[in-house]
Amino acid sequence: MAHQVQQLSAKTVAGKRKPGYYADGLGLYLQVSKTGTKSWIFRFRLPGMVTRHGKPKSAEMGLGTLDTISLADARRRAADARTQVLDGINPIEARRTAKLAQARSSGVKLFSDVAAAFIAANRDEWRNAKHAGQWENTLSRYAYPKIGALPVHVIATGHINDVLQPIWNAKRETAIRLRGRIEKILDRATALGYRTGPNPAHWRGNLDHILPKDKRRSRIKHHPALPYAEIGSFLTKLRAQEGTAARALEFGILTAARTGEVIGMQWAEVDLVGGVWTVPAKRMKGAREHRVPLSPAAAQLLRDLPQGTAYVFPGRKQDKPLSNMAMLQLLERMGRGDLTVHGFRSTFRDWTAEQTSFPREVCEMALAHAIEDKTEAAYRRGDLFEKRLRLMTEWAKHCEQTQPAGKILSLAKA
């Protein structure tokens, strides 16, 4: 004979003190928290709801606290939710949709709508579609279920803490990025007049008093930039490494290019005869086309690569570029997890400043840095290509040395 769940009564509900779940039947539970708060929970399962290991899992829908929802009301709400489940409808999603529709009809600005507008406004400025996808995925997974249906003007620090707290320890990097994204969205809401007051997603002086600092991060001492005197020895070891990631990193060092520019590089952008790689504006941080002079060493590296794919440095799938983590993982395999790929740009800039007399604007343009001085930018029409070619050729020569040259290179002599 099947076991019958003993239904709750007003008296038994009032007498429950021990934290836990107490079944009323048909998926309805009284939940008693560690602090003694009592609330109603409806548990249900729909086809397709499985764990990452493929096992069936249930979802929990909050129906309200005991001080506002009586046992009879909770049973009515659970019955409504059960009907939706029988029709194949997720009652949590249905309730969220209804709240969104009600809020939108009232004319208030919801967080999910402001977030979508922010992504749409910035999509063209971001370097690739993957960046926009990362924003959409993290917000949809972690933020929207908690604050998506909230008007932006009511969102407070407590709401942001509710979003971040569940993943703060287990997924720290994701949580950090998510906090920054929420902060930017709420800044936009303030700028557009949808809300006033301090940004509740701001870290310093706000969330830093609530969320614990990452002690692991504070223990790690990062030295991301290799001293330029050691670049020759490093390249010798790098050239002993096999694989696409090793060649991509070597090319990135020789050209002082950014990771995204290197891994997204296509053969159609390369003119080996003219010795130039033209990076299209859509893949540049400054959204302007950038010509990269190829030193003899950089050009030879490209000539030695197979050219049967669209991408110069393809990933595991030949029609996809190398992963943006591949070079960092290579550094870790080489025992140089203390370095970052971006740090080699700093190595190059330190070398130009301390070992050469090339003009600052030539060095900055080699790094594709924006010209901060508007007057200087207005008068400089060219891209100093020939001067940059001489600079990059000298840099490649320096990279061949295992000991520092000990002399200053000038543009006139180079």
N, C-alpha and C positions, 0 to 999 in steps of 0.2 A: 504494500500500500504506500502511495506517495506521501512524503512528509508534507504536512500542511503548515505554512508559516502562520504563527500566531499574530493576528493583527494588533496594532497598537491601539491604545485608548488614550483619552485625554489625561487620565490618571497616570498611566505608565509613562507617557511622554514627559509629564511633569517630574516623574521620579527618576528619570535617567540622568545620571551624573558622570559616569565613567566615559572617557573619550572613546569614540568608535562609531560604528554604523549599526543602526537597529532597523531591521526590515519590517515593513508594513504589508508587503506583498505586492506582486505585479510590478516590481521594479522601483517602488517607492521606499526611501530610507530616511530615517532621522539621523542626522550626523551631529555628534557632540564633539566639539573641538577641544583641544588641550586647555583653552582658556575658559571652557564652559559654555561657549556660544552654541546654540542649537539652530540647525537649519535643515531644510528639506532638499533631498537629492533624488533625481530620477535617473536610474541606470538603464541603458538600452544598447542594443546591438543591431547594426545594419549590415547587409551583404557588402563585402569589400573592406570592412573595418578590421584590419589585421595589424599585428606587430611587424617590426622589420624582419622578424624571423618567419613570418607567414602564419602565425597563430592568431585565431580570432581574439578580438579584444572588445571591451565595452567602453562606452562613453558616459560621462556624468554630466547631467544638466542641473544646475542650481535652480530651485524653485522659490527661494526666499527664506528668510529667517523666521523662527517660531514667533517672535514678537510681532510680526506683521502678517504672517500666513498661518492660519489655524490648520489643524489636522484635516478637517473637512475640505478646506480650500486647497490644501496640498494634494489630496486625493483627486479633486476635480482637475487640477492642473496636470497631474500625472496621467489621468484618463485622456485628456486632450492630446498630450504628447504621445501616448500609446497609439492613439488613432493615426497620428501622423506617421509613426514608425510602421504601422501595418500598411500604410499607403506608400511606403518606401521613401518617406520624407524625413530628413534629419531635423528634428525639432529645434536643435540649437541654431542651425543655419536659418531655419524658417523664422525664428524669433529675432535673430539678428537682422534679417532682411526687412522684417516688419518695422523694427526700430529705425532702421536707416530710412525707410520710406516715410515714416512719420516725421522724423527730424528734418528731412529734406523738404517736406511739404510746408514746414514751418519757416523755412528760409534761413535756418542757421547753417553755419559752415562746419561740416564734420571733418574729423581728422583724416579719414580715408580719402575724402574728396580733395582736401588740400594737398595730401601726399601725392595723389595721382596727378594733380595739376603741377606740382613741383617737378615730378619726374618728366612729365610731358614738356615742360618749359626748358629743362636742362638736357633732354635726351640728345639733341643735336650737338651740344657742347661737349658731351662726354665722348671719349675716344672710341668706344666700341659699344655694341649692343649688350655685351656681357655685363658691363658696368650697370646699365639700367636694369638688367635682369636680376642682378644681385640685390639691388635696392628693393625691387618688387617682391622677391622671394623672402627676404628677411622681414619685411614689413608685413607681408601676408601671413607668414607663419607665426610671428611672435607679437607684433604690435596690433594688427587689426582685430584679433579676437578679444583683446582687452580694451583698446581705446579707439578702434576704428569707427564705431558708431557714436562716439562722444563728440559733442560740439567742441571746437578747439578752444573756445573761451572758458570752458570749465575744467580743462585738463590741468591737474596740479601735480606737484612732485610725487605725491602718493601713487598716482596713476602710473607714472613713469617707473617708479620702484616696483609696482605690480608686474610690469612688463619685463623688467630686467632681472629681478630677483631669482626667478626660476632657472635662468640659464647663466647667471653671473659666475658661478663657480665651475660648472661643467663645461660651458662654452664661452670662456672669457673673451676671446678675440671677437667672436660673433656679437657678443653683448656690447663690447666697446664700440664696434662699428655701428650697431643698431642705435645706441645712445646718440652718437654723432649725427646719424641720419634724422632721428626724431628731432634733435635740436635744430637742425637746418630747416626742417619743415615748419616747426613752430616759429622760428625766426621769420619765415616767409609770411606766416599767418599774422604775426604782429605787424610786419611791414605793410601788409594789405589792409590793416585795420580790423581784422577779425578777432583779435584778442589784445589785451593790454597787460602790463606788468612783466615781471621777470620771467625768463624762460625756465620752466620746470625741469627741462632736460639738461640744463647747464651743469657741468661737473664741479668746478672749483667753487667752494663755499656753499654747495648745495648737495648734490648726490654724493660727493666725496665724504660727507658726514654720515651717510646712510649705508652705502655699499662698501664692503671691505676692499682694501687695496690688495693687489696681487703681489704677495710676498715673493713668489717665484721670480717675477719680473725684476724686483728690486735686487735680488741676489745675483742676477746675471750681469756681468760687466761686458758691454758690447764695445767692440773696436771695429766698426764696420768698414773703415777705409784703410787699405794697405799703404804703408809708407812707400813713397815713390822709389826709394832706393832698393826696395825688395821686389819690385814688379818683374824684373828680369828673371830672378830665381823662381818666382811664382809661375811665370809663363812657361818656363822650362818644364815644370811639373804638370802644368795644364796641358801642354802639347803631348804629354805622354798618356793622357786620358783619351779613351776612344768614345765615340758617340756624338750625336748632333748637339747635345747640350754643351759639350766641351768646345766645339767649334763656334757655337753661337756666343758663348762667353768670351772666347778669344777675340772674335770679331767685334763684340761690344766694347772690349777694352781698347782695341786698336782704333776704333772710331769714336769712343767716348759717348756712345749713343745710349738712350734709355732702353730698358728691358722691353717695353711694349713696342718700340720702334724696331728692335732687332727681331723679335719673334714673329712680328707681323710682316716682315720684309718679304717681298715677292720678286721673282726674277724679272718681271716686267718693269720694275723700278730701277733696275741696274743697267748701267752702260759701262761695260768693262773696257771698251775701246776708249771712251772718253774719260774713264776713271772717275765716275760719279754715280752716286746712289741718291735718287730723288724720292724723299719721303713725302707722300701726299698730305695735304692739310688735315684731312680727317683723322690721321693717326698721330698728329703732332699735338703736344700739350698746348702750344700757343695757337693751334688751329690755323697755321700758315705753312705752306709748302717749304720744305727745307732740303737744300742740296748738301750732301755730305761728300767731301773730297776723299777719294780712296787712295791711301798711301800704297806704294808698291807691295808692302806686306799684306795689307788688307785685300787688295785686288788679287794677289796670288792665292790667298786663302779661299776666295770665292771661286777662282778657276779650278781649284782642286776638289770642289764639291760636285756631286752629281746634280744634273740640271733637268731631271725628268719630272719635276713636280712644280706646282705653282709657287709654293712657299720655298724660300731659300733654306729655312730651318724647319722642316715639317715635323709634326708630332708622330705619335704612333700610327695615326691614320694619315695617309699621305696627303689628303685634301684638307687637313687641319694644321694649324700652326703649332709649334712647340708650346707646351704648357708654360705658364708664367712662373711656375714653381720649379721647373726642371733645372735651371741654373743654380738656384739656391740649394736644391737637393744635391747637386754635383759638388758644391762647396763643402757640404756636410760630409759627403763620402770622401773628400780629399782631406778631411780633418781640419777644415777651415770654416767651421760653423760660426766663428767669431766675425767673419766678413759678410758683407751684403753685396749684391750685384751692383746696386746703385752707388755703393761706396767707391767703386773704381772710377766713377766720374770725379769724385773728390780727390782721388789719387792723382788723376790727370791735372785737375785744377791746381793742386798744390805744386806739382812739378812745373807747370807754366809760370806760376808766381815766383818760385824760389830758384829755378834753374834756367829760366829764359828771360829775355827782355822783349818778348812779343807784346804788342800793345794789348791792353785790357780788352778792348772791343773785339779783337780777333779771338782771344781766348773765350770770351763770353759767347760769341757767335758760334764757335766750335761746339759749345755745349747746348746750342739752340736756346739760350736764355733770352727772355724778352728784354727789350731796351727800356729801362725804367725812365730815363730822361726823355721827355717828349720832344724837346728841341733837338737832341742828338738823333733821335729816331727819325725826325722829319728830314734832316739833312743827309742821313746815311741812306742812299738809294740802293746800293749794291749789297751783295752778301759776302764780300771780301773773300771770294772763293780761292783765288790764287794764293793769297796770304795764308789762308787756312790750310791749303794743301801743303805748304811748306812746314807749317806748324805740325800737322799730323804726320808728315814724313819724319820729322825730327823725333816726335813722340814714339813712332814705331822703332826708330833706331835706338832710342833709350830703352825700350822694352826688350831689346836684344841683349842688353848689358846686364851682367850679374853683379856688377859693382857700379856705384855712382860715378858719373863722368867727372865731376868735380870742376866743371866750368860752366859759365853762363853763355847761353845761346842767344844771339840777337837776330832780329828779323832781317837786318841788312846782310848779315853773313850767311843766314840760312838759305 
